[in-house]
């Protein structure tokens, strides 16, 4: 097999990530993906797609997994990096599992209801043999057979609670529903919660026990169930509505996960940060400033609030992002950075890793 990652390195990943989750790793985690590895095999004819849902249904899962294998065989991983992949059918694909249609765009996939129904007439019920759920499970099954635990396969992006509901009651309509039909919105939220967890269990039943551990669309490795929870819809609501319609379901999900993170997406979600940090079972926060905002080096108050609450912080960007945040919060502990390295600069990258004890 041409993917350059052996069992000894996996053992080190398991050890260091567990120490990090436990608050015992005295350094940051630094997940670096690089290129430059010779694949040792011909390139498949199937072209790569950023979104798995962009492949025509006639493309077999076997062909997709083979394409993934080739792409991974061209990569190397430094620091705390490891080979990972995930079936990307768009943010909130649980809506498609519940009967919404997938609408592909050049840079994403979205979900639209086949029929607009009033909240009182809408039921978010399990659909046996749903084609999208079956395709995700087929990709996971074939990945386990192909790699036998050498590659970490992440959970598909199931979505957030009100995000799933808003696929059936598009945003402006759902905002009015919060005022006009709050009881129905709460019912739908908990129906989405019930089905979300059913999908999570079904897909993990395919992945485990061969999969090295658990990851999501952000591959923070965990040996016990982990997920990057979210509710992008709450960008449009205030703290009172967040606490009424979003937080109870988040708390319930955090309690079901050994390691729960939250995707804090955009400045419109900052008013909810203190409420989120009060969730005892929430382990960490991924802060995304949003388009047109200062990059991740320019939010010291956000990082200090998260770390003061005893939560972990996940970052994206070049090494300078980690350097800046370490200076802002006063310690490298409790941080994880995802970044990409130019293989031509491997010597410099390794020297930088050595500064943090992550070489």
DRENDO-1510 file (C-alpha; in Angstrom, 1 decimal, always signed):
<recs>
REC; n; res; u; v; w
REC; 1; UNK; +0.0; +0.0; +0.0 .
REC; 2; UNK; +1.4; +3.3; -1.0 .
REC; 3; UNK; +0.1; +5.6; +1.7 .
REC; 4; UNK; +3.0; +6.7; +3.8 .
REC; 5; UNK; +1.9; +6.1; +7.4 .
REC; 6; UNK; +2.6; +3.1; +9.6 .
REC; 7; UNK; +1.3; +1.6; +12.8 .
REC; 8; UNK; +4.0; +3.1; +15.0 .
REC; 9; UNK; +3.0; +6.6; +13.9 .
REC; 10; UNK; -0.7; +5.8; +14.6 .
REC; 11; UNK; +0.3; +4.7; +18.1 .
REC; 12; UNK; +2.0; +8.0; +18.6 .
REC; 13; UNK; -1.1; +9.9; +17.3 .
REC; 14; UNK; -3.4; +8.0; +19.7 .
REC; 15; UNK; -1.1; +8.7; +22.7 .
REC; 16; UNK; -0.6; +12.4; +22.0 .
REC; 17; UNK; -4.2; +13.3; +21.1 .
REC; 18; UNK; -5.5; +11.5; +24.2 .
REC; 19; UNK; -3.1; +13.5; +26.4 .
REC; 20; UNK; -4.3; +16.7; +24.7 .
REC; 21; UNK; -7.9; +15.9; +25.3 .
REC; 22; UNK; -7.1; +15.1; +28.9 .
REC; 23; UNK; -5.3; +18.5; +29.3 .
REC; 24; UNK; -1.9; +16.7; +30.0 .
REC; 25; UNK; -0.1; +17.6; +26.8 .
REC; 26; UNK; +2.3; +20.5; +27.5 .
REC; 27; UNK; +2.4; +21.6; +23.9 .
REC; 28; UNK; -0.1; +22.3; +21.1 .
REC; 29; UNK; -1.2; +19.7; +18.5 .
REC; 30; UNK; +0.0; +20.7; +15.0 .
REC; 31; UNK; -1.6; +18.8; +12.2 .
REC; 32; UNK; +0.4; +19.4; +9.0 .
REC; 33; UNK; -0.4; +17.9; +5.6 .
REC; 34; UNK; +2.1; +18.2; +2.8 .
REC; 35; UNK; +2.7; +16.8; -0.6 .
REC; 36; UNK; +5.6; +15.4; -2.5 .
REC; 37; UNK; +5.1; +11.6; -1.9 .
REC; 38; UNK; +5.4; +9.4; -4.9 .
REC; 39; UNK; +2.1; +7.5; -5.2 .
REC; 40; UNK; +3.7; +4.3; -6.7 .
REC; 41; UNK; +0.5; +3.7; -8.8 .
REC; 42; UNK; -1.2; +5.2; -11.8 .
REC; 43; UNK; -3.6; +8.0; -11.5 .
REC; 44; UNK; -7.3; +7.0; -11.8 .
REC; 45; UNK; -9.3; +8.3; -14.7 .
REC; 46; UNK; -11.9; +9.6; -12.2 .
REC; 47; UNK; -11.2; +13.3; -11.5 .
REC; 48; UNK; -11.1; +14.6; -7.9 .
REC; 49; UNK; -14.1; +16.4; -6.5 .
REC; 50; UNK; -14.2; +18.6; -3.4 .
REC; 51; UNK; -17.7; +17.5; -2.7 .
REC; 52; UNK; -18.5; +13.8; -3.0 .
REC; 53; UNK; -22.1; +14.7; -3.8 .
REC; 54; UNK; -20.8; +16.2; -7.1 .
REC; 55; UNK; -20.0; +12.8; -8.5 .
REC; 56; UNK; -22.8; +11.5; -10.7 .
REC; 57; UNK; -24.8; +8.6; -9.1 .
REC; 58; UNK; -23.5; +6.3; -11.8 .
REC; 59; UNK; -19.9; +6.7; -10.4 .
REC; 60; UNK; -19.4; +3.7; -8.2 .
REC; 61; UNK; -18.2; +4.0; -4.5 .
REC; 62; UNK; -15.3; +1.7; -5.5 .
REC; 63; UNK; -14.1; +4.3; -8.0 .
REC; 64; UNK; -14.4; +7.2; -5.5 .
REC; 65; UNK; -12.5; +5.3; -2.8 .
REC; 66; UNK; -9.8; +4.5; -5.4 .
REC; 67; UNK; -9.5; +8.2; -6.2 .
REC; 68; UNK; -9.2; +9.0; -2.5 .
REC; 69; UNK; -6.5; +6.4; -2.2 .
REC; 70; UNK; -4.5; +7.9; -5.0 .
REC; 71; UNK; -4.8; +11.4; -3.5 .
REC; 72; UNK; -3.7; +10.3; -0.1 .
REC; 73; UNK; -0.8; +8.4; -1.5 .
REC; 74; UNK; +0.6; +11.7; -2.8 .
REC; 75; UNK; +0.6; +13.2; +0.7 .
REC; 76; UNK; +2.9; +13.2; +3.7 .
REC; 77; UNK; +2.0; +14.3; +7.3 .
REC; 78; UNK; +4.2; +16.1; +9.7 .
REC; 79; UNK; +3.9; +16.9; +13.4 .
REC; 80; UNK; +0.5; +15.5; +14.6 .
REC; 81; UNK; -0.9; +15.0; +11.1 .
REC; 82; UNK; -2.3; +11.7; +9.9 .
REC; 83; UNK; -4.1; +10.5; +6.8 .
REC; 84; UNK; -7.8; +11.2; +6.8 .
REC; 85; UNK; -10.7; +11.5; +4.5 .
REC; 86; UNK; -14.5; +12.0; +4.8 .
REC; 87; UNK; -17.5; +11.6; +2.6 .
REC; 88; UNK; -18.4; +15.2; +1.9 .
REC; 89; UNK; -22.0; +15.6; +0.8 .
REC; 90; UNK; -22.4; +19.2; +2.0 .
REC; 91; UNK; -23.0; +20.8; +5.3 .
REC; 92; UNK; -26.1; +19.3; +6.9 .
REC; 93; UNK; -26.6; +16.2; +4.8 .
REC; 94; UNK; -28.9; +14.7; +7.4 .
REC; 95; UNK; -31.5; +16.8; +5.6 .
REC; 96; UNK; -31.0; +14.7; +2.5 .
REC; 97; UNK; -31.3; +11.6; +4.6 .
REC; 98; UNK; -34.7; +12.9; +5.7 .
REC; 99; UNK; -35.9; +13.5; +2.2 .
REC; 100; UNK; -34.6; +16.8; +1.0 .
REC; 101; UNK; -33.0; +17.1; -2.4 .
REC; 102; UNK; -29.3; +17.9; -2.8 .
REC; 103; UNK; -28.7; +21.0; -4.9 .
REC; 104; UNK; -25.1; +21.1; -6.2 .
REC; 105; UNK; -23.4; +24.4; -6.9 .
REC; 106; UNK; -19.8; +24.8; -8.1 .
REC; 107; UNK; -18.4; +25.2; -4.6 .
REC; 108; UNK; -20.9; +23.5; -2.3 .
REC; 109; UNK; -24.0; +21.4; -1.9 .
REC; 110; UNK; -27.2; +22.6; -0.4 .
REC; 111; UNK; -30.5; +21.0; +0.6 .
REC; 112; UNK; -34.0; +22.1; -0.6 .
REC; 113; UNK; -37.4; +20.6; +0.4 .
REC; 114; UNK; -39.3; +18.7; -2.2 .
REC; 115; UNK; -42.4; +20.3; -0.8 .
REC; 116; UNK; -42.9; +23.3; +1.6 .
REC; 117; UNK; -45.0; +22.3; +4.5 .
REC; 118; UNK; -46.2; +24.2; +7.5 .
REC; 119; UNK; -44.4; +23.2; +10.7 .
REC; 120; UNK; -47.5; +21.4; +12.1 .
REC; 121; UNK; -47.6; +19.2; +9.0 .
REC; 122; UNK; -43.8; +18.5; +8.9 .
REC; 123; UNK; -42.3; +15.4; +10.3 .
REC; 124; UNK; -38.6; +14.6; +10.3 .
REC; 125; UNK; -38.8; +10.8; +10.1 .
REC; 126; UNK; -36.3; +8.1; +9.3 .
REC; 127; UNK; -36.4; +6.9; +5.7 .
REC; 128; UNK; -35.3; +3.2; +5.2 .
REC; 129; UNK; -33.0; +2.7; +2.2 .
REC; 130; UNK; -32.5; +6.4; +1.7 .
REC; 131; UNK; -30.1; +6.5; -1.3 .
REC; 132; UNK; -27.9; +9.2; +0.2 .
REC; 133; UNK; -27.5; +7.5; +3.5 .
REC; 134; UNK; -26.8; +4.2; +1.7 .
REC; 135; UNK; -24.1; +5.9; -0.5 .
REC; 136; UNK; -22.4; +7.3; +2.6 .
REC; 137; UNK; -22.4; +3.9; +4.3 .
REC; 138; UNK; -21.2; +2.2; +1.1 .
REC; 139; UNK; -18.2; +4.6; +0.9 .
REC; 140; UNK; -17.4; +4.0; +4.6 .
REC; 141; UNK; -17.6; +0.3; +4.2 .
REC; 142; UNK; -15.4; +0.2; +1.2 .
REC; 143; UNK; -12.9; +2.5; +2.9 .
REC; 144; UNK; -12.6; +0.1; +5.8 .
REC; 145; UNK; -12.1; -2.8; +3.4 .
REC; 146; UNK; -9.5; -0.9; +1.4 .
REC; 147; UNK; -7.4; +0.6; +4.1 .
REC; 148; UNK; -7.9; -1.7; +7.1 .
REC; 149; UNK; -7.4; +1.2; +9.6 .
REC; 150; UNK; -4.4; +2.9; +7.9 .
REC; 151; UNK; -6.6; +5.9; +7.1 .
REC; 152; UNK; -8.9; +7.7; +9.5 .
REC; 153; UNK; -12.4; +8.0; +7.9 .
REC; 154; UNK; -14.4; +10.9; +9.3 .
REC; 155; UNK; -18.1; +11.3; +9.9 .
REC; 156; UNK; -20.0; +13.0; +7.1 .
REC; 157; UNK; -21.2; +16.6; +7.9 .
REC; 158; UNK; -24.6; +15.7; +9.4 .
REC; 159; UNK; -25.3; +19.3; +10.3 .
REC; 160; UNK; -26.6; +21.3; +13.2 .
REC; 161; UNK; -30.1; +21.2; +14.9 .
REC; 162; UNK; -31.8; +24.3; +13.5 .
REC; 163; UNK; -29.7; +24.1; +10.3 .
REC; 164; UNK; -31.4; +20.8; +9.5 .
REC; 165; UNK; -34.8; +22.2; +10.3 .
REC; 166; UNK; -34.0; +25.2; +8.1 .
REC; 167; UNK; -33.5; +23.0; +5.1 .
REC; 168; UNK; -37.2; +22.3; +5.3 .
REC; 169; UNK; -38.2; +25.7; +6.5 .
REC; 170; UNK; -35.8; +28.1; +4.7 .
REC; 171; UNK; -34.1; +30.7; +7.0 .
REC; 172; UNK; -36.5; +33.6; +6.7 .
REC; 173; UNK; -39.5; +31.3; +7.2 .
REC; 174; UNK; -38.0; +29.6; +10.2 .
REC; 175; UNK; -37.2; +32.9; +11.8 .
REC; 176; UNK; -40.9; +33.8; +11.7 .
REC; 177; UNK; -41.7; +30.3; +13.0 .
REC; 178; UNK; -39.6; +31.0; +16.1 .
REC; 179; UNK; -42.1; +33.7; +17.0 .
REC; 180; UNK; -45.3; +32.2; +15.6 .
REC; 181; UNK; -45.0; +28.5; +16.2 .
REC; 182; UNK; -42.3; +28.0; +18.9 .
REC; 183; UNK; -43.7; +24.7; +20.1 .
REC; 184; UNK; -43.6; +23.2; +16.6 .
REC; 185; UNK; -40.0; +24.4; +16.1 .
REC; 186; UNK; -39.0; +22.7; +19.3 .
REC; 187; UNK; -40.7; +19.5; +18.2 .
REC; 188; UNK; -38.9; +19.6; +14.9 .
REC; 189; UNK; -35.6; +20.3; +16.6 .
REC; 190; UNK; -35.9; +17.2; +18.8 .
REC; 191; UNK; -37.0; +15.1; +15.8 .
REC; 192; UNK; -33.9; +16.2; +14.0 .
REC; 193; UNK; -31.9; +15.4; +17.1 .
REC; 194; UNK; -33.3; +11.9; +17.3 .
REC; 195; UNK; -32.6; +11.1; +13.6 .
REC; 196; UNK; -29.1; +12.8; +13.8 .
REC; 197; UNK; -28.1; +10.4; +16.5 .
REC; 198; UNK; -29.5; +7.4; +14.6 .
REC; 199; UNK; -27.4; +8.3; +11.5 .
REC; 200; UNK; -24.4; +8.9; +13.7 .
REC; 201; UNK; -24.8; +5.4; +15.2 .
REC; 202; UNK; -25.5; +3.7; +11.9 .
REC; 203; UNK; -22.5; +5.2; +10.1 .
REC; 204; UNK; -20.2; +4.5; +13.0 .
REC; 205; UNK; -21.4; +0.9; +13.1 .
REC; 206; UNK; -19.8; +0.6; +9.6 .
REC; 207; UNK; -16.6; +2.4; +10.5 .
REC; 208; UNK; -15.9; +0.7; +13.8 .
REC; 209; UNK; -13.9; -1.2; +15.0 .
REC; 210; UNK; -11.6; -1.0; +12.0 .
REC; 211; UNK; -11.4; +2.8; +11.9 .
REC; 212; UNK; -8.5; +4.1; +14.0 .
REC; 213; UNK; -10.8; +6.4; +16.0 .
REC; 214; UNK; -13.3; +9.2; +15.5 .
REC; 215; UNK; -13.1; +12.3; +13.4 .
REC; 216; UNK; -15.6; +14.6; +11.7 .
REC; 217; UNK; -15.3; +17.1; +8.9 .
REC; 218; UNK; -12.6; +18.7; +11.0 .
REC; 219; UNK; -10.2; +15.7; +11.8 .
REC; 220; UNK; -9.4; +16.2; +15.4 .
REC; 221; UNK; -8.5; +12.7; +16.3 .
REC; 222; UNK; -10.3; +11.0; +19.2 .
REC; 223; UNK; -10.3; +7.4; +20.4 .
REC; 224; UNK; -13.8; +8.0; +21.8 .
REC; 225; UNK; -16.9; +9.6; +20.0 .
REC; 226; UNK; -16.1; +13.1; +18.9 .
REC; 227; UNK; -18.0; +15.6; +16.6 .
REC; 228; UNK; -17.8; +19.2; +15.5 .
REC; 229; UNK; -21.3; +20.4; +16.5 .
REC; 230; UNK; -22.7; +23.5; +15.0 .
REC; 231; UNK; -25.8; +25.7; +14.4 .
REC; 232; UNK; -25.0; +28.3; +11.7 .
REC; 233; UNK; -28.6; +29.4; +11.8 .
REC; 234; UNK; -28.0; +31.0; +15.2 .
REC; 235; UNK; -26.0; +33.7; +13.5 .
REC; 236; UNK; -29.4; +35.3; +12.9 .
REC; 237; UNK; -30.9; +35.1; +16.4 .
REC; 238; UNK; -30.2; +36.7; +19.8 .
REC; 239; UNK; -29.0; +35.1; +23.0 .
REC; 240; UNK; -32.5; +34.6; +24.4 .
REC; 241; UNK; -33.6; +32.6; +21.4 .
REC; 242; UNK; -30.3; +30.7; +21.3 .
REC; 243; UNK; -30.8; +29.6; +24.9 .
REC; 244; UNK; -34.4; +28.6; +24.2 .
REC; 245; UNK; -34.2; +26.8; +20.8 .
REC; 246; UNK; -30.6; +25.8; +20.3 .
REC; 247; UNK; -28.7; +25.3; +23.6 .
REC; 248; UNK; -30.9; +22.5; +25.1 .
REC; 249; UNK; -30.2; +20.2; +22.1 .
REC; 250; UNK; -26.5; +21.2; +22.1 .
REC; 251; UNK; -26.3; +20.2; +25.7 .
REC; 252; UNK; -28.0; +16.9; +25.1 .
REC; 253; UNK; -25.6; +16.2; +22.2 .
REC; 254; UNK; -22.5; +17.2; +24.2 .
REC; 255; UNK; -23.6; +14.8; +26.9 .
REC; 256; UNK; -23.7; +11.9; +24.4 .
REC; 257; UNK; -20.2; +12.7; +23.1 .
REC; 258; UNK; -17.0; +12.0; +24.9 .
REC; 259; UNK; -15.4; +14.9; +23.0 .
REC; 260; UNK; -17.7; +17.6; +21.7 .
REC; 261; UNK; -16.4; +20.7; +19.9 .
REC; 262; UNK; -18.5; +23.6; +18.6 .
REC; 263; UNK; -18.1; +25.4; +15.2 .
REC; 264; UNK; -18.4; +29.1; +16.0 .
REC; 265; UNK; -18.9; +30.5; +12.6 .
REC; 266; UNK; -18.8; +34.3; +12.2 .
REC; 267; UNK; -19.1; +37.4; +14.3 .
REC; 268; UNK; -22.9; +36.9; +14.5 .
REC; 269; UNK; -22.3; +34.0; +16.8 .
REC; 270; UNK; -20.1; +35.8; +19.3 .
REC; 271; UNK; -23.0; +36.9; +21.4 .
REC; 272; UNK; -23.6; +33.2; +22.1 .
REC; 273; UNK; -20.0; +32.4; +23.2 .
REC; 274; UNK; -20.5; +32.8; +26.9 .
REC; 275; UNK; -23.6; +30.6; +26.9 .
REC; 276; UNK; -21.7; +27.9; +24.9 .
REC; 277; UNK; -18.7; +28.1; +27.3 .
REC; 278; UNK; -21.1; +27.4; +30.2 .
REC; 279; UNK; -21.9; +23.9; +28.8 .
REC; 280; UNK; -19.8; +21.7; +31.1 .
REC; 281; UNK; -19.5; +18.9; +28.6 .
REC; 282; UNK; -18.4; +21.0; +25.7 .
REC; 283; UNK; -14.6; +20.4; +25.3 .
REC; 284; UNK; -13.6; +23.0; +22.8 .
REC; 285; UNK; -14.4; +25.7; +20.2 .
REC; 286; UNK; -13.4; +26.2; +16.6 .
REC; 287; UNK; -13.6; +30.0; +15.8 .
REC; 288; UNK; -14.1; +31.0; +12.2 .
REC; 289; UNK; -14.1; +34.9; +11.8 .
REC; 290; UNK; -15.9; +34.8; +8.5 .
REC; 291; UNK; -15.4; +36.4; +5.1 .
REC; 292; UNK; -14.2; +40.0; +5.1 .
REC; 293; UNK; -13.1; +39.9; +8.7 .
REC; 294; UNK; -9.6; +40.0; +10.2 .
REC; 295; UNK; -7.9; +36.7; +10.0 .
REC; 296; UNK; -7.4; +34.3; +12.9 .
REC; 297; UNK; -4.5; +36.2; +14.4 .
REC; 298; UNK; -6.7; +39.1; +15.4 .
REC; 299; UNK; -9.1; +37.8; +18.0 .
REC; 300; UNK; -7.2; +37.6; +21.3 .
REC; 301; UNK; -10.3; +38.3; +23.4 .
REC; 302; UNK; -12.1; +35.3; +21.8 .
REC; 303; UNK; -9.2; +32.9; +22.5 .
REC; 304; UNK; -8.7; +34.2; +26.0 .
REC; 305; UNK; -12.4; +33.7; +26.9 .
REC; 306; UNK; -12.3; +30.2; +25.5 .
REC; 307; UNK; -9.2; +29.2; +27.3 .
REC; 308; UNK; -10.2; +30.9; +30.6 .
REC; 309; UNK; -13.3; +28.7; +30.5 .
REC; 310; UNK; -11.1; +25.7; +30.4 .
REC; 311; UNK; -12.0; +24.8; +26.8 .
REC; 312; UNK; -9.7; +23.8; +23.9 .
REC; 313; UNK; -9.2; +25.9; +20.8 .
REC; 314; UNK; -8.9; +24.7; +17.2 .
REC; 315; UNK; -7.2; +27.0; +14.6 .
REC; 316; UNK; -6.7; +27.0; +10.8 .
REC; 317; UNK; -4.0; +28.8; +8.9 .
REC; 318; UNK; -0.2; +29.2; +8.5 .
REC; 319; UNK; +2.2; +28.8; +11.4 .
REC; 320; UNK; +2.0; +32.5; +12.2 .
REC; 321; UNK; -1.5; +31.9; +13.4 .
REC; 322; UNK; -0.4; +29.6; +16.1 .
REC; 323; UNK; +2.5; +31.8; +17.1 .
REC; 324; UNK; +0.2; +34.8; +17.5 .
REC; 325; UNK; -2.4; +32.9; +19.5 .
REC; 326; UNK; +0.2; +31.4; +21.8 .
REC; 327; UNK; +1.5; +34.9; +22.6 .
REC; 328; UNK; -2.1; +36.2; +23.1 .
REC; 329; UNK; -3.2; +33.5; +25.5 .
REC; 330; UNK; +0.2; +33.0; +27.2 .
REC; 331; UNK; +0.6; +29.3; +26.6 .
REC; 332; UNK; +0.7; +26.7; +23.8 .
REC; 333; UNK; -1.4; +24.2; +25.7 .
REC; 334; UNK; -4.9; +23.4; +24.7 .
REC; 335; UNK; -4.5; +24.6; +21.1 .
REC; 336; UNK; -4.6; +22.6; +17.8 .
REC; 337; UNK; -3.6; +24.0; +14.4 .
REC; 338; UNK; -4.4; +22.6; +11.0 .
REC; 339; UNK; -2.1; +23.8; +8.3 .
REC; 340; UNK; -0.5; +22.8; +5.0 .
REC; 341; UNK; +3.3; +22.8; +4.3 .
REC; 342; UNK; +5.1; +23.2; +1.0 .
REC; 343; UNK; +7.3; +20.0; +0.6 .
REC; 344; UNK; +10.1; +22.2; -0.6 .
REC; 345; UNK; +10.2; +23.9; +2.8 .
REC; 346; UNK; +10.2; +20.7; +4.9 .
REC; 347; UNK; +13.4; +21.6; +6.7 .
REC; 348; UNK; +12.0; +24.9; +7.8 .
REC; 349; UNK; +8.7; +23.3; +8.8 .
REC; 350; UNK; +10.5; +20.7; +10.9 .
REC; 351; UNK; +12.5; +23.4; +12.6 .
REC; 352; UNK; +9.4; +25.3; +13.5 .
REC; 353; UNK; +7.7; +22.1; +14.8 .
REC; 354; UNK; +10.8; +21.5; +17.0 .
REC; 355; UNK; +10.2; +24.8; +18.8 .
REC; 356; UNK; +6.9; +23.4; +20.0 .
REC; 357; UNK; +8.2; +19.9; +20.7 .
REC; 358; UNK; +6.0; +18.5; +17.9 .
REC; 359; UNK; +8.8; +17.3; +15.5 .
</recs>
